Amino acid sequence: MQIGGAVVLALVTAVVEAGQRANVDDRLAGYGPSTAVIVATVIVVLGTAVLTGTGPRATATDGAPSPDRTASGRPASTSGPSSPRNTP
């Protein structure tokens, strides 16, 4: 859902406007509090993600070995065995 970003944007815009209306002479009056709103939102979202264990969603290719790796995750050998006992 994309509504979270729209809500945060609306909240930050409202804070900036309120700060500028409260102090007409200072053009940057609302930017400090609006930055605090953004930082607080990021901390809450990251904290929620860490506490709930939410991570990236799996895709159809997750779990399939890549061409340069075996199913165990080890690099695929292209030159044959590299064990010292197999060398002449």
Backbone as XML, in Angstrom:
<?xml version="1.0"?>
<chain id="A" units="angstrom">
  <residue number="1" name="MET">
    <atom name="N" x="0.832" y="-1.176" z="0.000"/>
    <atom name="CA" x="0.000" y="0.000" z="0.000"/>
    <atom name="C" x="0.881" y="1.246" z="0.000"/>
  </residue>
  <residue number="2" name="GLN">
    <atom name="N" x="0.474" y="2.215" z="-0.760"/>
    <atom name="CA" x="1.237" y="3.445" z="-0.903"/>
    <atom name="C" x="0.640" y="4.594" z="-0.095"/>
  </residue>
  <residue number="3" name="ILE">
    <atom name="N" x="-0.373" y="4.325" z="0.670"/>
    <atom name="CA" x="-1.048" y="5.403" z="1.388"/>
    <atom name="C" x="-0.190" y="5.947" z="2.532"/>
  </residue>
  <residue number="4" name="GLY">
    <atom name="N" x="0.715" y="5.142" z="3.080"/>
    <atom name="CA" x="1.565" y="5.601" z="4.174"/>
    <atom name="C" x="2.437" y="6.778" z="3.770"/>
  </residue>
  <residue number="5" name="GLY">
    <atom name="N" x="3.019" y="6.699" z="2.580"/>
    <atom name="CA" x="3.850" y="7.797" z="2.094"/>
    <atom name="C" x="3.054" y="9.072" z="1.893"/>
  </residue>
  <residue number="6" name="ALA">
    <atom name="N" x="1.831" y="8.928" z="1.412"/>
    <atom name="CA" x="0.979" y="10.102" z="1.202"/>
    <atom name="C" x="0.598" y="10.743" z="2.532"/>
  </residue>
  <residue number="7" name="VAL">
    <atom name="N" x="0.343" y="9.931" z="3.533"/>
    <atom name="CA" x="-0.020" y="10.467" z="4.848"/>
    <atom name="C" x="1.165" y="11.209" z="5.466"/>
  </residue>
  <residue number="8" name="VAL">
    <atom name="N" x="2.358" y="10.622" z="5.368"/>
    <atom name="CA" x="3.547" y="11.280" z="5.928"/>
    <atom name="C" x="3.831" y="12.579" z="5.177"/>
  </residue>
  <residue number="9" name="LEU">
    <atom name="N" x="3.694" y="12.565" z="3.854"/>
    <atom name="CA" x="3.906" y="13.781" z="3.073"/>
    <atom name="C" x="2.919" y="14.868" z="3.474"/>
  </residue>
  <residue number="10" name="ALA">
    <atom name="N" x="1.672" y="14.506" z="3.663"/>
    <atom name="CA" x="0.665" y="15.491" z="4.079"/>
    <atom name="C" x="0.978" y="16.038" z="5.468"/>
  </residue>
  <residue number="11" name="LEU">
    <atom name="N" x="1.439" y="15.183" z="6.361"/>
    <atom name="CA" x="1.774" y="15.618" z="7.715"/>
    <atom name="C" x="2.976" y="16.561" z="7.701"/>
  </residue>
  <residue number="12" name="VAL">
    <atom name="N" x="3.989" y="16.216" z="6.937"/>
    <atom name="CA" x="5.179" y="17.076" z="6.855"/>
    <atom name="C" x="4.826" y="18.424" z="6.235"/>
  </residue>
  <residue number="13" name="THR">
    <atom name="N" x="4.011" y="18.402" z="5.201"/>
    <atom name="CA" x="3.585" y="19.654" z="4.570"/>
    <atom name="C" x="2.813" y="20.528" z="5.557"/>
  </residue>
  <residue number="14" name="ALA">
    <atom name="N" x="1.941" y="19.913" z="6.338"/>
    <atom name="CA" x="1.172" y="20.675" z="7.331"/>
    <atom name="C" x="2.085" y="21.277" z="8.391"/>
  </residue>
  <residue number="15" name="VAL">
    <atom name="N" x="3.096" y="20.530" z="8.812"/>
    <atom name="CA" x="4.026" y="21.046" z="9.823"/>
    <atom name="C" x="4.831" y="22.209" z="9.258"/>
  </residue>
  <residue number="16" name="VAL">
    <atom name="N" x="5.293" y="22.100" z="8.020"/>
    <atom name="CA" x="6.055" y="23.191" z="7.395"/>
    <atom name="C" x="5.181" y="24.440" z="7.277"/>
  </residue>
  <residue number="17" name="GLU">
    <atom name="N" x="3.964" y="24.273" z="6.806"/>
    <atom name="CA" x="3.058" y="25.421" z="6.656"/>
    <atom name="C" x="2.750" y="26.068" z="8.001"/>
  </residue>
  <residue number="18" name="ALA">
    <atom name="N" x="2.512" y="25.250" z="9.019"/>
    <atom name="CA" x="2.212" y="25.803" z="10.341"/>
    <atom name="C" x="3.405" y="26.569" z="10.894"/>
  </residue>
  <residue number="19" name="GLY">
    <atom name="N" x="4.603" y="26.052" z="10.676"/>
    <atom name="CA" x="5.798" y="26.744" z="11.156"/>
    <atom name="C" x="6.012" y="28.065" z="10.454"/>
  </residue>
  <residue number="20" name="GLN">
    <atom name="N" x="5.739" y="28.081" z="9.154"/>
    <atom name="CA" x="5.920" y="29.324" z="8.404"/>
    <atom name="C" x="4.852" y="30.356" z="8.760"/>
  </residue>
  <residue number="21" name="ARG">
    <atom name="N" x="3.649" y="29.909" z="9.067"/>
    <atom name="CA" x="2.595" y="30.854" z="9.448"/>
    <atom name="C" x="2.824" y="31.397" z="10.846"/>
  </residue>
  <residue number="22" name="ALA">
    <atom name="N" x="3.428" y="30.585" z="11.719"/>
    <atom name="CA" x="3.679" y="31.040" z="13.087"/>
    <atom name="C" x="4.791" y="32.083" z="13.136"/>
  </residue>
  <residue number="23" name="ASN">
    <atom name="N" x="5.745" y="31.968" z="12.224"/>
    <atom name="CA" x="6.866" y="32.899" z="12.200"/>
    <atom name="C" x="7.044" y="33.374" z="10.758"/>
  </residue>
  <residue number="24" name="VAL">
    <atom name="N" x="6.345" y="34.420" z="10.390"/>
    <atom name="CA" x="6.300" y="34.901" z="9.016"/>
    <atom name="C" x="7.660" y="35.393" z="8.536"/>
  </residue>
  <residue number="25" name="ASP">
    <atom name="N" x="8.466" y="35.949" z="9.432"/>
    <atom name="CA" x="9.762" y="36.500" z="9.035"/>
    <atom name="C" x="10.793" y="35.428" z="8.696"/>
  </residue>
  <residue number="26" name="ASP">
    <atom name="N" x="10.656" y="34.264" z="9.264"/>
    <atom name="CA" x="11.628" y="33.190" z="9.051"/>
    <atom name="C" x="11.067" y="32.183" z="8.048"/>
  </residue>
  <residue number="27" name="ARG">
    <atom name="N" x="11.650" y="32.138" z="6.868"/>
    <atom name="CA" x="11.164" y="31.244" z="5.819"/>
    <atom name="C" x="11.407" y="29.774" z="6.141"/>
  </residue>
  <residue number="28" name="LEU">
    <atom name="N" x="12.387" y="29.483" z="6.962"/>
    <atom name="CA" x="12.735" y="28.095" z="7.278"/>
    <atom name="C" x="12.186" y="27.646" z="8.629"/>
  </residue>
  <residue number="29" name="ALA">
    <atom name="N" x="11.211" y="28.368" z="9.142"/>
    <atom name="CA" x="10.713" y="28.098" z="10.489"/>
    <atom name="C" x="10.130" y="26.697" z="10.639"/>
  </residue>
  <residue number="30" name="GLY">
    <atom name="N" x="9.467" y="26.172" z="9.644"/>
    <atom name="CA" x="8.811" y="24.873" z="9.790"/>
    <atom name="C" x="9.659" y="23.687" z="9.409"/>
  </residue>
  <residue number="31" name="TYR">
    <atom name="N" x="10.855" y="23.927" z="8.887"/>
    <atom name="CA" x="11.666" y="22.816" z="8.391"/>
    <atom name="C" x="12.300" y="21.988" z="9.507"/>
  </residue>
  <residue number="32" name="GLY">
    <atom name="N" x="12.633" y="22.595" z="10.619"/>
    <atom name="CA" x="13.188" y="21.835" z="11.746"/>
    <atom name="C" x="12.190" y="20.826" z="12.294"/>
  </residue>
  <residue number="33" name="PRO">
    <atom name="N" x="10.985" y="21.273" z="12.645"/>
    <atom name="CA" x="9.995" y="20.319" z="13.142"/>
    <atom name="C" x="9.576" y="19.279" z="12.090"/>
  </residue>
  <residue number="34" name="SER">
    <atom name="N" x="9.541" y="19.678" z="10.827"/>
    <atom name="CA" x="9.150" y="18.705" z="9.805"/>
    <atom name="C" x="10.228" y="17.642" z="9.616"/>
  </residue>
  <residue number="35" name="THR">
    <atom name="N" x="11.488" y="18.021" z="9.776"/>
    <atom name="CA" x="12.567" y="17.043" z="9.726"/>
    <atom name="C" x="12.447" y="16.074" z="10.900"/>
  </residue>
  <residue number="36" name="ALA">
    <atom name="N" x="12.063" y="16.567" z="12.045"/>
    <atom name="CA" x="11.844" y="15.698" z="13.205"/>
    <atom name="C" x="10.713" y="14.705" z="12.945"/>
  </residue>
  <residue number="37" name="VAL">
    <atom name="N" x="9.673" y="15.139" z="12.239"/>
    <atom name="CA" x="8.572" y="14.237" z="11.894"/>
    <atom name="C" x="9.071" y="13.122" z="10.970"/>
  </residue>
  <residue number="38" name="ILE">
    <atom name="N" x="9.898" y="13.475" z="10.005"/>
    <atom name="CA" x="10.432" y="12.475" z="9.072"/>
    <atom name="C" x="11.322" y="11.479" z="9.808"/>
  </residue>
  <residue number="39" name="VAL">
    <atom name="N" x="12.207" y="11.972" z="10.655"/>
    <atom name="CA" x="13.109" y="11.093" z="11.405"/>
    <atom name="C" x="12.319" y="10.177" z="12.343"/>
  </residue>
  <residue number="40" name="ALA">
    <atom name="N" x="11.319" y="10.712" z="13.008"/>
    <atom name="CA" x="10.493" y="9.893" z="13.892"/>
    <atom name="C" x="9.756" y="8.810" z="13.116"/>
  </residue>
  <residue number="41" name="THR">
    <atom name="N" x="9.263" y="9.150" z="11.930"/>
    <atom name="CA" x="8.571" y="8.161" z="11.101"/>
    <atom name="C" x="9.519" y="7.047" z="10.685"/>
  </residue>
  <residue number="42" name="VAL">
    <atom name="N" x="10.716" y="7.405" z="10.288"/>
    <atom name="CA" x="11.704" y="6.391" z="9.887"/>
    <atom name="C" x="12.047" y="5.485" z="11.060"/>
  </residue>
  <residue number="43" name="ILE">
    <atom name="N" x="12.235" y="6.044" z="12.243"/>
    <atom name="CA" x="12.570" y="5.238" z="13.420"/>
    <atom name="C" x="11.433" y="4.284" z="13.763"/>
  </residue>
  <residue number="44" name="VAL">
    <atom name="N" x="10.211" y="4.759" z="13.695"/>
    <atom name="CA" x="9.058" y="3.899" z="14.004"/>
    <atom name="C" x="8.939" y="2.770" z="12.985"/>
  </residue>
  <residue number="45" name="VAL">
    <atom name="N" x="9.090" y="3.072" z="11.712"/>
    <atom name="CA" x="8.962" y="2.055" z="10.668"/>
    <atom name="C" x="10.082" y="1.027" z="10.771"/>
  </residue>
  <residue number="46" name="LEU">
    <atom name="N" x="11.314" y="1.489" z="10.946"/>
    <atom name="CA" x="12.430" y="0.547" z="11.092"/>
    <atom name="C" x="12.305" y="-0.287" z="12.354"/>
  </residue>
  <residue number="47" name="GLY">
    <atom name="N" x="11.891" y="0.318" z="13.440"/>
    <atom name="CA" x="11.674" y="-0.433" z="14.682"/>
    <atom name="C" x="10.601" y="-1.492" z="14.526"/>
  </residue>
  <residue number="48" name="THR">
    <atom name="N" x="9.535" y="-1.141" z="13.841"/>
    <atom name="CA" x="8.467" y="-2.112" z="13.595"/>
    <atom name="C" x="8.955" y="-3.253" z="12.721"/>
  </residue>
  <residue number="49" name="ALA">
    <atom name="N" x="9.730" y="-2.938" z="11.701"/>
    <atom name="CA" x="10.252" y="-3.979" z="10.811"/>
    <atom name="C" x="11.201" y="-4.915" z="11.547"/>
  </residue>
  <residue number="50" name="VAL">
    <atom name="N" x="12.034" y="-4.365" z="12.417"/>
    <atom name="CA" x="12.977" y="-5.200" z="13.164"/>
    <atom name="C" x="12.243" y="-6.073" z="14.177"/>
  </residue>
  <residue number="51" name="LEU">
    <atom name="N" x="11.301" y="-5.492" z="14.893"/>
    <atom name="CA" x="10.592" y="-6.248" z="15.928"/>
    <atom name="C" x="9.675" y="-7.328" z="15.360"/>
  </residue>
  <residue number="52" name="THR">
    <atom name="N" x="9.107" y="-7.087" z="14.197"/>
    <atom name="CA" x="8.207" y="-8.084" z="13.611"/>
    <atom name="C" x="8.928" y="-9.050" z="12.688"/>
  </residue>
  <residue number="53" name="GLY">
    <atom name="N" x="10.195" y="-8.788" z="12.402"/>
    <atom name="CA" x="10.953" y="-9.679" z="11.534"/>
    <atom name="C" x="10.555" y="-9.573" z="10.081"/>
  </residue>
  <residue number="54" name="THR">
    <atom name="N" x="9.996" y="-8.465" z="9.707"/>
    <atom name="CA" x="9.592" y="-8.268" z="8.328"/>
    <atom name="C" x="10.819" y="-8.007" z="7.479"/>
  </residue>
  <residue number="55" name="GLY">
    <atom name="N" x="10.919" y="-8.729" z="6.366"/>
    <atom name="CA" x="12.040" y="-8.550" z="5.466"/>
    <atom name="C" x="11.543" y="-8.489" z="4.043"/>
  </residue>
  <residue number="56" name="PRO">
    <atom name="N" x="12.466" y="-8.541" z="3.099"/>
    <atom name="CA" x="12.047" y="-8.532" z="1.701"/>
    <atom name="C" x="11.211" y="-9.757" z="1.364"/>
  </residue>
  <residue number="57" name="ARG">
    <atom name="N" x="10.269" y="-9.569" z="0.502"/>
    <atom name="CA" x="9.410" y="-10.685" z="0.101"/>
    <atom name="C" x="10.141" y="-11.597" z="-0.865"/>
  </residue>
  <residue number="58" name="ALA">
    <atom name="N" x="9.831" y="-12.879" z="-0.802"/>
    <atom name="CA" x="10.464" y="-13.858" z="-1.681"/>
    <atom name="C" x="9.942" y="-13.698" z="-3.105"/>
  </residue>
  <residue number="59" name="THR">
    <atom name="N" x="10.817" y="-13.965" z="-4.061"/>
    <atom name="CA" x="10.416" y="-13.939" z="-5.458"/>
    <atom name="C" x="10.447" y="-15.356" z="-6.004"/>
  </residue>
  <residue number="60" name="ALA">
    <atom name="N" x="10.027" y="-15.523" z="-7.223"/>
    <atom name="CA" x="9.966" y="-16.852" z="-7.820"/>
    <atom name="C" x="11.347" y="-17.469" z="-7.984"/>
  </residue>
  <residue number="61" name="THR">
    <atom name="N" x="12.394" y="-16.662" z="-8.084"/>
    <atom name="CA" x="13.735" y="-17.205" z="-8.292"/>
    <atom name="C" x="14.485" y="-17.446" z="-6.992"/>
  </residue>
  <residue number="62" name="ASP">
    <atom name="N" x="13.924" y="-17.047" z="-5.849"/>
    <atom name="CA" x="14.601" y="-17.297" z="-4.580"/>
    <atom name="C" x="14.691" y="-18.795" z="-4.332"/>
  </residue>
  <residue number="63" name="GLY">
    <atom name="N" x="15.842" y="-19.221" z="-3.870"/>
    <atom name="CA" x="16.043" y="-20.628" z="-3.574"/>
    <atom name="C" x="16.662" y="-21.390" z="-4.727"/>
  </residue>
  <residue number="64" name="ALA">
    <atom name="N" x="16.580" y="-20.878" z="-5.918"/>
    <atom name="CA" x="17.193" y="-21.550" z="-7.064"/>
    <atom name="C" x="18.661" y="-21.161" z="-7.117"/>
  </residue>
  <residue number="65" name="PRO">
    <atom name="N" x="19.538" y="-22.146" z="-7.349"/>
    <atom name="CA" x="20.960" y="-21.798" z="-7.396"/>
    <atom name="C" x="21.273" y="-20.939" z="-8.613"/>
  </residue>
  <residue number="66" name="SER">
    <atom name="N" x="22.185" y="-20.006" z="-8.432"/>
    <atom name="CA" x="22.602" y="-19.185" z="-9.561"/>
    <atom name="C" x="23.550" y="-19.993" z="-10.424"/>
  </residue>
  <residue number="67" name="PRO">
    <atom name="N" x="23.790" y="-19.580" z="-11.650"/>
    <atom name="CA" x="24.629" y="-20.366" z="-12.552"/>
    <atom name="C" x="26.051" y="-20.579" z="-12.048"/>
  </residue>
  <residue number="68" name="ASP">
    <atom name="N" x="26.573" y="-19.667" z="-11.237"/>
    <atom name="CA" x="27.935" y="-19.828" z="-10.745"/>
    <atom name="C" x="28.004" y="-20.436" z="-9.346"/>
  </residue>
  <residue number="69" name="ARG">
    <atom name="N" x="26.876" y="-20.955" z="-8.843"/>
    <atom name="CA" x="26.835" y="-21.581" z="-7.523"/>
    <atom name="C" x="26.099" y="-22.909" z="-7.611"/>
  </residue>
  <residue number="70" name="THR">
    <atom name="N" x="26.447" y="-23.821" z="-6.724"/>
    <atom name="CA" x="25.745" y="-25.095" z="-6.650"/>
    <atom name="C" x="24.542" y="-24.934" z="-5.730"/>
  </residue>
  <residue number="71" name="ALA">
    <atom name="N" x="23.749" y="-25.983" z="-5.584"/>
    <atom name="CA" x="22.561" y="-25.925" z="-4.736"/>
    <atom name="C" x="22.933" y="-25.679" z="-3.275"/>
  </residue>
  <residue number="72" name="SER">
    <atom name="N" x="24.134" y="-26.067" z="-2.848"/>
    <atom name="CA" x="24.557" y="-25.849" z="-1.466"/>
    <atom name="C" x="25.061" y="-24.429" z="-1.226"/>
  </residue>
  <residue number="73" name="GLY">
    <atom name="N" x="25.169" y="-23.640" z="-2.289"/>
    <atom name="CA" x="25.633" y="-22.267" z="-2.153"/>
    <atom name="C" x="27.115" y="-22.107" z="-2.367"/>
  </residue>
  <residue number="74" name="ARG">
    <atom name="N" x="27.822" y="-23.204" z="-2.602"/>
    <atom name="CA" x="29.266" y="-23.138" z="-2.847"/>
    <atom name="C" x="29.525" y="-22.733" z="-4.288"/>
  </residue>
  <residue number="75" name="PRO">
    <atom name="N" x="30.655" y="-22.096" z="-4.537"/>
    <atom name="CA" x="30.981" y="-21.738" z="-5.923"/>
    <atom name="C" x="31.116" y="-22.987" z="-6.791"/>
  </residue>
  <residue number="76" name="ALA">
    <atom name="N" x="30.602" y="-22.901" z="-7.991"/>
    <atom name="CA" x="30.702" y="-24.016" z="-8.923"/>
    <atom name="C" x="32.128" y="-24.111" z="-9.438"/>
  </residue>
  <residue number="77" name="SER">
    <atom name="N" x="32.650" y="-25.322" z="-9.508"/>
    <atom name="CA" x="34.009" y="-25.539" z="-9.973"/>
    <atom name="C" x="33.983" y="-25.776" z="-11.473"/>
  </residue>
  <residue number="78" name="THR">
    <atom name="N" x="34.790" y="-25.019" z="-12.201"/>
    <atom name="CA" x="34.825" y="-25.181" z="-13.653"/>
    <atom name="C" x="36.093" y="-25.871" z="-14.118"/>
  </residue>
  <residue number="79" name="SER">
    <atom name="N" x="37.094" y="-25.988" z="-13.239"/>
    <atom name="CA" x="38.360" y="-26.572" z="-13.657"/>
    <atom name="C" x="38.580" y="-27.967" z="-13.085"/>
  </residue>
  <residue number="80" name="GLY">
    <atom name="N" x="37.595" y="-28.570" z="-12.504"/>
    <atom name="CA" x="37.739" y="-29.908" z="-11.955"/>
    <atom name="C" x="38.165" y="-29.862" z="-10.503"/>
  </residue>
  <residue number="81" name="PRO">
    <atom name="N" x="38.460" y="-31.038" z="-9.934"/>
    <atom name="CA" x="38.818" y="-31.084" z="-8.511"/>
    <atom name="C" x="40.128" y="-30.363" z="-8.240"/>
  </residue>
  <residue number="82" name="SER">
    <atom name="N" x="40.180" y="-29.675" z="-7.117"/>
    <atom name="CA" x="41.386" y="-28.937" z="-6.764"/>
    <atom name="C" x="42.051" y="-29.522" z="-5.523"/>
  </residue>
  <residue number="83" name="SER">
    <atom name="N" x="41.716" y="-30.760" z="-5.194"/>
    <atom name="CA" x="42.266" y="-31.415" z="-4.023"/>
    <atom name="C" x="43.729" y="-31.795" z="-4.294"/>
  </residue>
  <residue number="84" name="PRO">
    <atom name="N" x="44.621" y="-31.608" z="-3.315"/>
    <atom name="CA" x="46.031" y="-31.940" z="-3.543"/>
    <atom name="C" x="46.273" y="-33.420" z="-3.839"/>
  </residue>
  <residue number="85" name="ARG">
    <atom name="N" x="45.426" y="-34.297" z="-3.342"/>
    <atom name="CA" x="45.654" y="-35.734" z="-3.585"/>
    <atom name="C" x="45.333" y="-36.131" z="-5.019"/>
  </residue>
  <residue number="86" name="ASN">
    <atom name="N" x="44.595" y="-35.300" z="-5.764"/>
    <atom name="CA" x="44.271" y="-35.621" z="-7.151"/>
    <atom name="C" x="45.280" y="-35.033" z="-8.135"/>
  </residue>
  <residue number="87" name="THR">
    <atom name="N" x="46.238" y="-34.278" z="-7.665"/>
    <atom name="CA" x="47.234" y="-33.691" z="-8.556"/>
    <atom name="C" x="48.413" y="-34.658" z="-8.699"/>
  </residue>
  <residue number="88" name="PRO">
    <atom name="N" x="48.929" y="-34.791" z="-9.910"/>
    <atom name="CA" x="50.049" y="-35.729" z="-10.108"/>
    <atom name="C" x="51.341" y="-35.250" z="-9.518"/>
  </residue>
</chain>
